[in-house]
C-alpha cells in the first residue's frame, strides 16, 4: 500500500514536471537581458522588489486551508447566473482616425490614438495554463485573437496568465509592430518567437517615444510576477500614455502605495485613469486594490475621467462578480468621480466627455 502511494506521488510529480516544460510557461531571463536586470535599482538578491515591503498573503491560514476555501467554499454570486451583455464591435472596421477605446473584458483593452492601434494585456484565449480553470463568464469571451487588426503597439503590464496569454501572443506575433513590456518579460516573448528587435523592455520611469506626439512611461505598481513556481524574475508596471488627448494612466495590477501621489506630481492633470478594480481579497490587499484603497488612489490621482477594469470576466477573487462595479459606482457618487462604465465591446469615444453609459451589471 505504502509503495503504491509513493509510486503515485512520484508519477504526479513527474507529470507536473513534464507539463511545466511546455513553452507556455515561458522562460527566465538570461545573458544580456539578465545583466541589464541586475543593474535595475528595483532588483535585489535575485528578484524584483516593490517600493515598499510587501507581503503577498496577509492571512495566517495554512496554504492547504486557503486552497480548500478557494476551490470549495461557496461565494454568493461569484459568477453570473446568466450571460452578460456585450457588444461585438468590429475593430477592423473602426475608422483609422477615430480616437476610441474598447474594453474586451478583464484588463484587455484596444485603443486607437492619433491613427495608431494600441493593444493592452490581451487575454483572448485562456487566463490559465489549464483550459478548464478560470473560464470566462458566459458572454464575455466574444473577442478572439483573429478579431484584432494589425497592431502598432502591444503593451504588457506583467507576465501573469490573465495578462500575458500564450496563445493570444502566438497569434499576434507576426501582426504586431512593437511590444513594450517591463524588464524581463521579453524573455517569454523572444522564447515564443517574437522578433527581438520589436521588443522594448522598460524599467520603472523609463520612457519611450512611440510616435510623434505619443510617449509611454513605465511606472511603479505594487504587485508581483511569475508564470511557474518561481516569482519576481520579471518586473510589473503601470503606464502613462501621453498623447494629443492628454495623459492616460493605466494602473496595471497593483495594491495601494505611495506611488500614486508621486505620479500625480510628476505628470500633472490626468485626463483618463484606467484602474484595477476586482479580483481582490483582504488577504491580498497589498498586491490588489481592495475597494477602499482604490478610492484612496483615485483621490490622489484626481483623474478627469475614470474607468475600472480587472473585473466581470473571471472569478479570481472571492467576491460577487458585480461587486467591484457596484462599489466604485457608489464611491463615485460620494466622491464626485467622473466614472465611465462601458460594457465589454462598447466603444468609448475618447474625445466625447459627455458620452453616457448604463449600469449594465444590474441587469
N, C-alpha and C positions, 0 to 999 in steps of 0.2 A: 504493500500500500504506500509506504513512505517513498519507495523508489519511483512509483508511478507519479506521485505528486511532484517529486523533484524533476522527473523527466518532463512532465507537462509544463512546469515553470521554466525549464530550460528552453523548451520549444517556443513558449510565448516570448521569452527574451530574444531568441534568435529571430523570430518572426518580426518583432518590433525593430530589431537592428536592421534587418534587410529592408523593411518598409521605409525606414528613415534614410536609406541610401537613395531614395527617389529624388530626382532633380528638383522637385517642387519645394524641398526643404532648403534649397539654396546653398550658398557657400560662404564660409567665413572669409573675411579679408586676409590677404597675404601680400607679400612682396612690397612693391612700391606703394600700393594702397595702404597697407598696414603701417608702413613707415610714416606716411602722411598722417594717419590717425594718431600715431604715437606723439606727434607734435601738437595735437589739439589740447588746449587748456581744459577741455571738458572730458579728457580721457586720463584715467589714473589707475595704476595697478591692474592693467589688463582689461578694463571695461570703461564705458562711458558712464558719467555721473550726472545727476540732476544738480541744479544750482544750490538747492537746499537738501540736507539729509532727508532721504525718502524711504520709508518702509513700504514695501509692495502690499503687504497684508497687515492690517492692524489687529485682527482678531487673535485671540488666544486659543481658538478652536484647533483641533488637530487637522492635518490635511485630509485623512480619511473621512472625518466628520464633515468637513467643508465640501468635499466631493459628493458625499451622500446627499447633503442638503441641496446642492446644485442640481443633482440628477433626479432626485425623488421627492423633495418637499414641494408641494403644490403652491403656486402663487396665483391668486385670483387675477384673471385676465392677462396672464403672462403673454399669451398670444391672442390675436384677434379671432373672434368666433366666425367671422365672415370675411370674404375677400375685400381687401382695402381698395378704395377708389384710387385711380391713377389715370394719367393721360399719356398716351404714347405719341409724343411729339417726334416727327421725323427730323432728326438732327441734320441729316444730309441735305434737307430741303430748306433749312433756315437761310435767310438772305445773308450772304457773307459779311455785309456791312452792318448787320444788326447786332447791337450790344445786348447780349442776353445770357442768362444763367439758367441751367436746367438741372435740378436735383434728381438723381437716379436712385435714391434710397441710401440709407446708412450715411457714409461720408463721401459717396461718389458724386462728383459734380462735373458738368460740362459747361464751359464758358466760351463766349465769343467776345473779344475785346479788340477794338481797332482792327478788325479784319483777321485777327489771329484766333485759332482754335486751341483751347486750353482744356486739358482733362486732368482731374484731380482724384487720386485714390480710387481708380475704377475697379470695383469688385463686382463683376458681372457674371461670374460662373459659380464660384464657391468661396465661402469665407472660412473654410476648414479643409484640412488635408483629407478628411473622411467625408464623402459626399452626403451621407445621411445625417451628419452633425451640423448644427447651425443652419438649418434650412431657412430660406427666405419665406416670409409670411405670404400667403396667397394674395396675388395681385401686385406684389412689389417687385417681382422678377421679370418685368416686361422689357427691360433693356439687356441686350447681349452684345458681345464684342463686335459682331458683324454690323450692328446698328451705328457704330461710330464712324464718322467721316475720317479722312486723313487728319492727324493731329500735329499741330506745330510744336506744342509744348506739353509734355506729360509730367505732372508734378506729383511726387510721392512724399508723404509725411513720415512714414516709418514702415518697417518690414513685417508688421503683424498680418496674419492671414486675412483679416477683414479689411485690410487697406492695400495689401500687395497680393493680388490674386494671380497665381502662376499661369493658369490657362488664359486669363484675360491678357496677361503680358505677352504670352506666345503669339496670340492673335494680333496684337498691336505692334509688335517689334519692327515690322517692315513697313508700317504705316505711320511712323512717328518721327518727327524731326529731331527734337532734343528731349532728353529726360533729365529732370532736375530732382535730386534726392539728397537726403542727409548723408554725411560721411559713412562709408561702409556699405550702404545699401546697393551701391553699384556692383559689388561683388556678386550678388544674386543675379542682377540683370546681365552682367557680362557672361556669367555661367549659363544663362538661358539663351544666349545667342545675340544679345544686343551689341551693336557696333560700339566699341569702347569710345570712339571719337564723338559719339552722340550723348554720352553720359556725363553729366556735370554734378559733382558731389560738393555739397556746401556744409561748412561748419556754422554754428550759430553766429549770426551777424555778418556772415559773408553775403555778398550780393552779386547779382549778375544782370547785365543789361540784355533782356530777351530780344528786344526790338526797339526801334526808335520810339521813345515815349513809353516803354514798358520796362520797369525794373522790378526784380524779385529779390527779396531779402529773406534768408532763413533766420528764424527767431527761436529763442528758447521755449520749450514746453516741459512740463513735469510729468514724465511718463517712463517708458522702458521699451526694450526691443527684443526680438528673438523669434525664430520660427521652429526651433527644436528644443533640445534640452539645455542649451546654454543661452544666456541673456546678455544684452547690452554690448555686443561686439560691433553694432552699428548704432548710429545716432537717430534721434527722433526730433521732429521740429514742427513749428508753426511757420507761417509765411506772411509777409506783407507784399502785396502786389500794388505797385504804384503806376498809375496809368492816367489817361485822359479823363477817366471817370472819377479819379481821386484815389484814395487809399482803401484797398480792400484787404481786410485781415482774415486769415484762415488760422484758427487756433490749433488745428490738429488735435490729437488725443492729449489731454492734459488735466491735471488737477490744479487747484489754486496755488499760486506762489507770488512772489514779489515782481515777476517779470511783466505783469500787465501794466502797472504804473510806469515802468521803465519804457515800455512800448509806446504808451501814450506820450510820454515826454520826448521820445525820440522822433516820432512821426507826426505828432500834432493831430489835427482832426482826422477821424476815421469815418469814411463815408458808408462802408458796409462791413460789418463783422459777421463772419460765419463761425459759429461757436459749437463746440461739442456739447451735446445735451442728450444723455441717455446711456444705458448700459452701466449704470452706477450702482454703488453699494457702499454703505457706511464703512465697511471693512477696506474698501479700495479708495477712500476719499482723497488720498494723496496723489493718485495717478489717474483718476477720473473725476470730473466735476460732480459733486452732489448738488442738488438744486440751489441751496442757499449760497454755496461757493460760486456757482455760475453767476448768480445775481451780483455778488460782490465784484467779480471780474468785469462784468458788463458796466457796472457803475464806475469802475476805474478807467475803462476804455472810452466810455461815453460815445459810442458809435451813433451816427445819424440814422442808420437802419441796421436792424438785427435779424439774422436768420440762424436757426439752430439745426444741427444735423446729428448723425450717430444714433438715430432712433428710427423706429417704425419699419424695420426690415428684418432684424434678427433679435432673438431673445437671449442676450448675453448677460444682462443684469437681471436681478431678481425683483422686478417691479412690473406693474401693469404696463402693457405696451404703449398706452396712450398717456401715461403719467408725465413723461418729460414735457410733452406739448401742453398738457393741461396746466402744469405748474409754471412754465415760462409764460403762458398766456396770463395767468393770474398775477405773476410778478410784473409783467409788462404794464398791466393796468395800474398796479400800485406804484410803480416807479416811472411811469410815462416812457417806457421803451417803445420805439417805433418798430414793432415786431412784424415781420412778413412770414407767412406760413403757406408757401406753395405746397401742393400735393406732389407726389412723385410724377415727374414728367411735365409739370406745368411750367411754361416759360416765365421767367422773371425778367421783365424789361428793365434793364439796368438804368436807363435814362428816365424812367417813369416813376417818380417818387410817390405818385398818387395811386398806383396800381393796388387794387384791393384783392384780398384772398379770403377764403372761407375757413371755418373751423371744421375741416373735413374729417378730423379724427373723432368728432362727436356723432358721426353717423347721420 
